[in-house]
Amino acid sequence: MSLMALLREAQSGGGLGELAERLGMDRGQADGLAEMLAPAIGSAARRRAEAGGLETVIGQLMGERQAGYFEAPARAAEPEGRATGERFLDEVLGSREARGQLADEAARRAGVERSAVDTFLPALAAMLQGGMQRQMPDDTLRGMAPGAAGDAGGGGGGLLGMVTGMFSGGDRSGGSGSGDLSPLLSLLDADRDGSVLDDVLDMVMRR
């Protein structure tokens, strides 16, 4: 399941509409931004995990109370929800500046005001966090964390090696002695084809 498919499950298909209404946005504008930004967020998280930040990504997704941002998207639009989304974005992108650059480019490509993206992007990120948390509760995420099972060491072995294999279309089983990351990775980049904003991520993400 892709992140956009996950978003469309919220409120039986009405979640993005609820988020847009709470933020005072046109529904079509919100849908267009979500179709651009949700895959970018997933691609950024995948890149962060691949570059050695798997534990960071999992840590940002943990916290079962975050599921409320998906179940009641209006909460994601509130200051607390947007602050949660901003922290997630800053961790996976590497900095607040990178978040700003992503927002700049999304606003330019969508033809909307940057201020609208500044409000929408972190609320969308919080909603996505909540959806992934609902799909993968804390106990499941703990089983994926480095050191949870087997060798999490460097090189081609352990969880990092399994992640790299998955990203290149290799073995998805994870082998013996490793936590199963496939549910998480299939959400972050369901088709393994990244995002239309991958060129921007290439420039802004700290590897």
Backbone as CSV, one residue per row, in Angstrom:
resi,resn,N_x,N_y,N_z,CA_x,CA_y,CA_z,C_x,C_y,C_z
1,MET,0.848,-1.203,0.000,0.000,0.000,0.000,0.881,1.250,0.000
2,SER,0.595,2.178,-0.908,1.341,3.422,-0.955,0.848,4.376,0.125
3,LEU,1.632,5.428,0.375,1.206,6.412,1.367,-0.045,7.151,0.912
4,MET,-0.203,7.396,-0.390,-1.435,8.031,-0.859,-2.630,7.116,-0.642
5,ALA,-2.462,5.831,-0.891,-3.562,4.893,-0.636,-3.913,4.879,0.846
6,LEU,-2.894,4.964,1.694,-3.140,5.024,3.129,-3.926,6.281,3.489
7,LEU,-3.529,7.433,2.937,-4.249,8.671,3.221,-5.705,8.583,2.800
8,ARG,-5.967,7.910,1.700,-7.342,7.809,1.201,-8.217,6.916,2.065
9,GLU,-7.584,6.152,2.965,-8.365,5.337,3.901,-8.874,6.154,5.085
10,ALA,-8.244,7.290,5.351,-8.618,8.092,6.516,-10.048,8.602,6.374
11,GLN,-10.814,8.441,7.429,-12.200,8.916,7.447,-12.976,8.402,6.231
12,SER,-12.731,7.135,5.867,-13.428,6.508,4.735,-13.337,7.352,3.465
13,GLY,-12.176,7.936,3.255,-11.948,8.726,2.065,-12.097,10.223,2.264
14,GLY,-12.571,10.634,3.428,-12.804,12.052,3.662,-11.726,12.745,4.459
15,GLY,-10.644,12.030,4.777,-9.622,12.597,5.661,-8.927,13.807,5.083
16,LEU,-8.516,13.730,3.821,-7.831,14.870,3.215,-8.776,16.063,3.092
17,GLY,-10.047,15.773,2.838,-11.027,16.854,2.788,-11.187,17.533,4.131
18,GLU,-11.182,16.735,5.199,-11.282,17.298,6.548,-10.061,18.151,6.868
19,LEU,-8.887,17.658,6.470,-7.655,18.411,6.704,-7.694,19.731,5.934
20,ALA,-8.099,19.658,4.656,-8.159,20.861,3.836,-9.131,21.878,4.422
21,GLU,-10.286,21.405,4.860,-11.287,22.320,5.417,-10.754,23.010,6.662
22,ARG,-10.089,22.245,7.514,-9.560,22.819,8.749,-8.485,23.869,8.466
23,LEU,-7.737,23.667,7.373,-6.663,24.605,7.025,-7.145,25.719,6.104
24,GLY,-8.418,25.690,5.731,-8.957,26.719,4.854,-8.464,26.607,3.427
25,MET,-8.221,25.373,2.967,-7.704,25.124,1.630,-8.772,24.529,0.738
26,ASP,-8.642,24.761,-0.557,-9.468,24.098,-1.551,-9.132,22.608,-1.567
27,ARG,-10.155,21.742,-1.681,-9.920,20.303,-1.638,-9.037,19.847,-2.793
28,GLY,-9.276,20.384,-3.982,-8.449,20.002,-5.118,-7.003,20.396,-4.920
29,GLN,-6.773,21.561,-4.338,-5.410,22.019,-4.052,-4.735,21.084,-3.055
30,ALA,-5.480,20.708,-2.022,-4.930,19.798,-1.007,-4.605,18.438,-1.607
31,ASP,-5.497,17.921,-2.449,-5.250,16.626,-3.080,-3.995,16.678,-3.950
32,GLY,-3.854,17.756,-4.726,-2.685,17.877,-5.593,-1.388,17.937,-4.809
33,LEU,-1.392,18.697,-3.720,-0.196,18.780,-2.884,0.101,17.434,-2.222
34,ALA,-0.942,16.747,-1.754,-0.729,15.453,-1.104,-0.137,14.441,-2.080
35,GLU,-0.616,14.442,-3.327,-0.098,13.503,-4.317,1.369,13.759,-4.626
36,MET,1.808,15.016,-4.458,3.206,15.358,-4.661,4.048,15.099,-3.414
37,LEU,3.512,15.485,-2.245,4.316,15.498,-1.023,4.339,14.166,-0.279
38,ALA,3.253,13.407,-0.300,3.248,12.135,0.436,4.339,11.195,-0.084
39,PRO,4.462,10.985,-1.417,5.567,10.135,-1.885,6.944,10.724,-1.561
40,ALA,7.043,12.065,-1.553,8.329,12.685,-1.223,8.714,12.405,0.225
41,ILE,7.733,12.468,1.125,8.007,12.167,2.538,8.449,10.716,2.679
42,GLY,7.754,9.801,1.989,8.144,8.403,2.036,9.523,8.170,1.460
43,SER,9.817,8.831,0.329,11.126,8.681,-0.296,12.230,9.215,0.607
44,ALA,11.970,10.355,1.272,12.964,10.917,2.189,13.225,9.972,3.351
45,ALA,12.153,9.394,3.910,12.329,8.459,5.029,13.086,7.214,4.585
46,ARG,12.790,6.727,3.387,13.517,5.574,2.864,15.004,5.895,2.708
47,ARG,15.306,7.072,2.140,16.696,7.475,1.971,17.408,7.593,3.314
48,ARG,16.716,8.160,4.302,17.318,8.324,5.622,17.636,6.958,6.214
49,ALA,16.704,6.001,6.089,16.945,4.653,6.608,18.111,3.994,5.888
50,GLU,18.160,4.142,4.571,19.211,3.518,3.772,20.583,4.091,4.102
51,ALA,20.598,5.378,4.475,21.869,6.047,4.753,22.342,5.840,6.189
52,GLY,21.713,4.934,6.924,22.138,4.638,8.283,21.234,5.203,9.355
53,GLY,20.112,5.799,8.947,19.206,6.409,9.915,17.954,5.603,10.174
54,LEU,18.033,4.282,10.027,16.858,3.442,10.250,16.276,3.646,11.640
55,GLU,17.155,3.691,12.640,16.690,3.859,14.018,15.991,5.214,14.187
56,THR,16.484,6.248,13.519,15.864,7.570,13.577,14.460,7.525,12.995
57,VAL,14.307,6.888,11.839,13.001,6.807,11.185,12.021,6.044,12.060
58,ILE,12.439,4.893,12.576,11.555,4.103,13.425,11.188,4.885,14.678
59,GLY,12.169,5.583,15.265,11.894,6.367,16.465,10.854,7.443,16.222
60,GLN,10.879,8.064,15.039,9.900,9.097,14.720,8.503,8.522,14.523
61,LEU,8.414,7.271,14.109,7.107,6.665,13.866,6.490,6.066,15.129
62,MET,7.292,5.888,16.168,6.761,5.304,17.394,5.977,6.338,18.192
63,GLY,5.011,5.841,18.957,4.154,6.704,19.763,2.708,6.519,19.348
64,GLU,2.019,5.600,19.979,0.702,5.198,19.494,-0.338,6.305,19.564
65,ARG,-0.098,7.342,20.371,-1.045,8.456,20.406,-1.078,9.207,19.072
66,GLN,-0.012,9.049,18.269,0.033,9.725,16.980,-1.029,9.202,16.025
67,ALA,-1.551,8.000,16.268,-2.599,7.459,15.400,-3.799,8.382,15.345
68,GLY,-3.983,9.193,16.376,-5.098,10.126,16.406,-5.037,11.165,15.310
69,TYR,-3.826,11.472,14.820,-3.693,12.445,13.738,-4.230,11.896,12.418
70,PHE,-4.273,10.576,12.315,-4.837,9.933,11.128,-6.336,9.722,11.297
71,GLU,-6.723,9.292,12.473,-8.130,8.991,12.716,-8.996,10.249,12.769
72,ALA,-8.409,11.367,13.204,-9.108,12.651,13.253,-8.181,13.694,12.630
73,PRO,-8.155,13.797,11.302,-7.184,14.655,10.627,-7.216,16.115,11.061
74,ALA,-8.340,16.593,11.572,-8.397,17.976,12.050,-7.371,18.198,13.156
75,ARG,-7.055,17.154,13.921,-6.050,17.273,14.979,-4.664,17.506,14.402
76,ALA,-4.405,16.925,13.218,-3.103,17.126,12.576,-2.913,18.578,12.156
77,ALA,-4.022,19.291,11.938,-3.958,20.694,11.524,-3.757,21.637,12.698
78,GLU,-3.920,21.144,13.917,-3.744,21.984,15.098,-2.251,22.202,15.360
79,PRO,-1.895,23.226,16.143,-0.475,23.516,16.381,0.322,22.317,16.887
80,GLU,-0.239,21.526,17.789,0.505,20.365,18.307,0.761,19.350,17.202
81,GLY,-0.244,19.115,16.351,-0.072,18.172,15.261,0.968,18.656,14.262
82,ARG,0.914,19.933,13.906,1.889,20.459,12.951,3.303,20.433,13.527
83,ALA,3.426,20.683,14.839,4.751,20.616,15.467,5.302,19.196,15.417
84,THR,4.428,18.215,15.604,4.845,16.813,15.498,5.314,16.507,14.086
85,GLY,4.556,16.966,13.106,4.944,16.753,11.716,6.242,17.445,11.358
86,GLU,6.449,18.635,11.884,7.699,19.357,11.616,8.902,18.593,12.155
87,ARG,8.775,18.026,13.366,9.892,17.251,13.930,10.205,16.050,13.050
88,PHE,9.174,15.371,12.596,9.359,14.204,11.733,10.075,14.616,10.443
89,LEU,9.595,15.671,9.812,10.196,16.131,8.564,11.648,16.549,8.760
90,ASP,11.926,17.277,9.829,13.289,17.746,10.072,14.243,16.574,10.294
91,GLU,13.748,15.512,10.928,14.598,14.338,11.163,14.873,13.599,9.859
92,VAL,13.841,13.354,9.051,14.075,12.546,7.852,14.762,13.355,6.752
93,LEU,14.504,14.664,6.699,15.148,15.498,5.679,16.530,15.973,6.109
94,GLY,16.751,16.084,7.411,18.064,16.451,7.921,18.150,17.828,8.528
95,SER,17.175,18.705,8.227,17.228,20.048,8.788,15.928,20.785,8.502
96,ARG,15.712,21.877,9.247,14.574,22.759,8.988,14.737,23.438,7.626
97,GLU,15.980,23.753,7.272,16.233,24.404,5.989,15.828,23.501,4.827
98,ALA,16.103,22.207,4.955,15.723,21.267,3.906,14.201,21.194,3.779
99,ARG,13.517,21.240,4.923,12.045,21.260,4.888,11.552,22.482,4.131
100,GLY,12.178,23.626,4.384,11.784,24.845,3.702,12.017,24.775,2.206
101,GLN,13.124,24.171,1.808,13.417,24.048,0.390,12.420,23.115,-0.306
102,LEU,12.037,22.049,0.377,11.026,21.147,-0.173,9.698,21.883,-0.331
103,ALA,9.333,22.672,0.663,8.097,23.447,0.588,8.156,24.454,-0.553
104,ASP,9.302,25.104,-0.727,9.479,26.056,-1.827,9.187,25.401,-3.176
105,GLU,9.787,24.253,-3.384,9.648,23.591,-4.680,8.235,23.060,-4.886
106,ALA,7.632,22.530,-3.826,6.253,22.041,-3.943,5.302,23.184,-4.277
107,ALA,5.498,24.341,-3.652,4.658,25.501,-3.936,4.830,25.944,-5.382
108,ARG,6.079,25.946,-5.864,6.337,26.373,-7.234,5.676,25.433,-8.234
109,ARG,5.835,24.126,-8.004,5.302,23.157,-8.969,3.777,23.089,-8.924
110,ALA,3.195,23.295,-7.744,1.734,23.230,-7.613,1.063,24.556,-7.941
111,GLY,1.852,25.634,-8.019,1.285,26.943,-8.297,0.460,27.496,-7.158
112,VAL,0.918,27.257,-5.914,0.205,27.757,-4.736,1.153,28.611,-3.911
113,GLU,0.580,29.356,-2.983,1.400,30.196,-2.110,2.260,29.337,-1.190
114,ARG,3.483,29.792,-0.977,4.384,29.062,-0.073,3.780,28.959,1.322
115,SER,3.068,29.988,1.775,2.479,29.961,3.121,1.486,28.811,3.269
116,ALA,0.771,28.480,2.176,-0.180,27.364,2.226,0.555,26.042,2.410
117,VAL,1.694,25.894,1.717,2.472,24.660,1.841,3.097,24.570,3.228
118,ASP,3.556,25.701,3.767,4.154,25.706,5.104,3.177,25.181,6.153
119,THR,1.896,25.433,5.955,0.883,24.948,6.889,0.496,23.510,6.586
120,PHE,0.354,23.203,5.306,-0.150,21.895,4.898,0.875,20.783,5.086
121,LEU,2.142,21.047,4.737,3.168,19.999,4.742,3.330,19.335,6.106
122,PRO,3.517,20.080,7.208,3.671,19.386,8.494,2.397,18.703,8.961
123,ALA,1.224,19.274,8.623,-0.029,18.611,8.992,-0.165,17.293,8.246
124,LEU,0.201,17.280,6.974,0.172,16.044,6.197,1.149,15.030,6.771
125,ALA,2.347,15.491,7.152,3.340,14.583,7.731,2.828,13.952,9.017
126,ALA,2.163,14.746,9.865,1.605,14.201,11.107,0.530,13.178,10.804
127,MET,-0.305,13.461,9.806,-1.351,12.521,9.417,-0.748,11.207,8.916
128,LEU,0.326,11.310,8.132,1.007,10.111,7.654,1.646,9.335,8.800
129,GLN,2.264,10.044,9.739,2.817,9.368,10.914,1.733,8.562,11.610
130,GLY,0.579,9.191,11.799,-0.511,8.507,12.471,-0.995,7.294,11.713
131,GLY,-1.057,7.409,10.370,-1.496,6.266,9.574,-0.521,5.118,9.638
132,MET,0.770,5.420,9.568,1.763,4.355,9.660,1.792,3.749,11.052
133,GLN,1.579,4.588,12.070,1.532,4.064,13.431,0.343,3.123,13.594
134,ARG,-0.771,3.462,12.994,-1.949,2.595,13.076,-1.681,1.261,12.389
135,GLN,-0.946,1.310,11.270,-0.607,0.078,10.546,0.432,-0.748,11.298
136,MET,1.344,-0.047,11.991,2.466,-0.718,12.641,2.625,-0.183,14.051
137,PRO,1.937,-0.772,15.027,2.045,-0.305,16.419,3.472,-0.399,16.946
138,ASP,3.672,0.184,18.119,5.016,0.271,18.685,5.706,-1.083,18.801
139,ASP,4.973,-2.113,19.207,5.601,-3.427,19.367,6.158,-3.930,18.037
140,THR,5.439,-3.668,16.945,5.916,-4.071,15.622,7.152,-3.287,15.240
141,LEU,7.130,-1.980,15.488,8.277,-1.138,15.145,9.509,-1.511,15.958
142,ARG,9.307,-1.854,17.226,10.462,-2.251,18.052,11.148,-3.475,17.460
143,GLY,10.383,-4.376,16.873,10.956,-5.572,16.267,11.774,-5.282,15.026
144,MET,11.583,-4.082,14.447,12.340,-3.691,13.255,13.603,-2.915,13.600
145,ALA,13.696,-2.405,14.813,14.790,-1.514,15.181,16.127,-2.243,15.172
146,PRO,17.218,-1.537,14.840,18.548,-2.146,14.895,18.812,-2.734,16.269
147,GLY,19.339,-3.957,16.274,19.637,-4.619,17.528,18.470,-5.408,18.085
148,ALA,17.288,-5.299,17.445,16.126,-6.019,17.954,16.300,-7.512,17.790
149,ALA,16.926,-7.884,16.689,17.157,-9.306,16.446,18.324,-9.436,15.492
150,GLY,19.134,-10.427,15.707,20.222,-10.698,14.792,21.276,-9.607,14.781
151,ASP,22.080,-9.612,13.741,23.191,-8.688,13.598,22.717,-7.420,12.917
152,ALA,22.869,-6.265,13.568,22.511,-4.978,12.965,23.764,-4.229,12.553
153,GLY,24.835,-4.917,12.329,26.104,-4.275,12.062,26.209,-3.689,10.677
154,GLY,27.395,-3.189,10.365,27.610,-2.501,9.102,27.877,-3.455,7.966
155,GLY,28.459,-2.917,6.902,28.751,-3.710,5.724,27.488,-4.184,5.056
156,GLY,27.528,-5.388,4.502,26.375,-5.920,3.790,25.494,-6.763,4.664
157,GLY,25.793,-6.911,5.957,25.026,-7.797,6.804,24.010,-7.073,7.641
158,GLY,23.249,-7.846,8.431,22.298,-7.285,9.376,21.185,-6.509,8.715
159,LEU,20.527,-5.676,9.510,19.369,-4.929,9.018,19.741,-3.946,7.922
160,LEU,20.908,-3.300,8.041,21.283,-2.341,7.012,21.438,-3.035,5.669
161,GLY,22.043,-4.206,5.680,22.175,-4.951,4.435,20.833,-5.353,3.877
162,MET,19.903,-5.742,4.741,18.577,-6.116,4.284,17.857,-4.932,3.663
163,VAL,17.990,-3.754,4.321,17.371,-2.538,3.786,17.901,-2.253,2.388
164,THR,19.237,-2.292,2.226,19.839,-2.000,0.932,19.339,-2.977,-0.120
165,GLY,19.220,-4.239,0.244,18.711,-5.229,-0.696,17.290,-4.943,-1.129
166,MET,16.464,-4.526,-0.196,15.073,-4.213,-0.526,14.994,-3.021,-1.461
167,PHE,15.805,-2.005,-1.198,15.752,-0.807,-2.022,16.196,-1.095,-3.452
168,SER,17.071,-2.086,-3.621,17.541,-2.393,-4.964,16.723,-3.497,-5.613
169,GLY,15.616,-3.860,-4.954,14.740,-4.879,-5.515,15.202,-6.288,-5.203
170,GLY,16.073,-6.428,-4.211,16.593,-7.738,-3.859,15.663,-8.497,-2.945
171,ASP,16.247,-9.385,-2.173,15.487,-10.265,-1.297,14.698,-9.476,-0.282
172,ARG,13.385,-9.727,-0.186,12.532,-9.044,0.767,12.290,-9.874,2.026
173,SER,12.815,-11.056,2.076,12.502,-11.906,3.221,13.247,-11.486,4.463
174,GLY,14.413,-10.880,4.285,15.215,-10.470,5.425,16.082,-11.572,5.971
175,GLY,15.861,-12.806,5.510,16.677,-13.890,6.017,16.354,-14.194,7.456
176,SER,17.158,-15.067,8.067,16.937,-15.416,9.453,17.655,-14.446,10.357
177,GLY,17.088,-14.226,11.535,17.754,-13.431,12.544,17.607,-11.944,12.379
178,SER,16.743,-11.437,11.465,16.542,-10.012,11.306,15.072,-9.688,11.432
179,GLY,14.762,-8.504,11.975,13.390,-8.053,12.030,12.865,-7.839,10.629
180,ASP,11.564,-8.068,10.422,10.960,-7.942,9.105,10.605,-6.487,8.848
181,LEU,11.336,-5.841,7.959,11.095,-4.432,7.635,10.142,-4.239,6.474
182,SER,9.716,-5.304,5.808,8.953,-5.130,4.585,7.662,-4.352,4.772
183,PRO,6.906,-4.479,5.886,5.703,-3.649,6.022,6.021,-2.164,6.053
184,LEU,7.096,-1.789,6.742,7.485,-0.380,6.811,7.957,0.122,5.453
185,LEU,8.842,-0.625,4.820,9.421,-0.168,3.559,8.403,-0.134,2.434
186,SER,7.425,-1.031,2.465,6.407,-1.009,1.423,5.524,0.221,1.552
187,LEU,5.393,0.753,2.769,4.664,2.004,2.943,5.496,3.194,2.500
188,LEU,6.772,3.192,2.821,7.613,4.348,2.515,7.783,4.552,1.018
189,ASP,7.832,3.485,0.266,7.982,3.613,-1.183,7.424,2.356,-1.812
190,ALA,6.109,2.314,-1.954,5.423,1.081,-2.344,5.916,0.538,-3.683
191,ASP,6.171,1.429,-4.624,6.566,0.988,-5.962,8.069,1.026,-6.176
192,ARG,8.822,1.450,-5.146,10.265,1.620,-5.240,10.642,2.517,-6.419
193,ASP,9.750,3.508,-6.724,10.061,4.424,-7.818,10.181,5.860,-7.336
194,GLY,10.217,6.059,-6.018,10.490,7.368,-5.459,9.361,8.356,-5.644
195,SER,9.738,9.614,-5.847,8.797,10.719,-5.882,9.173,11.669,-7.009
196,VAL,8.185,12.436,-7.487,8.494,13.440,-8.501,9.413,14.513,-7.944
197,LEU,9.535,14.587,-6.632,10.419,15.563,-5.999,11.776,14.959,-5.619
198,ASP,12.093,13.779,-6.158,13.375,13.152,-5.825,14.558,14.029,-6.210
199,ASP,14.423,14.792,-7.309,15.536,15.663,-7.691,15.785,16.724,-6.629
200,VAL,14.703,17.192,-5.996,14.848,18.159,-4.911,15.466,17.490,-3.688
201,LEU,15.012,16.289,-3.385,15.575,15.555,-2.234,17.065,15.320,-2.435
202,ASP,17.473,15.072,-3.680,18.909,14.888,-3.954,19.713,16.101,-3.502
203,MET,19.138,17.280,-3.673,19.849,18.522,-3.351,19.791,18.877,-1.884
204,VAL,18.649,18.602,-1.226,18.462,19.153,0.106,18.798,18.199,1.240
205,MET,18.763,16.884,0.974,18.973,15.960,2.076,20.434,15.811,2.415
206,ARG,20.735,15.812,3.702,22.092,15.569,4.187,22.284,14.077,4.295
207,ARG,23.238,13.537,3.559,23.473,12.097,3.571,24.577,11.746,4.563
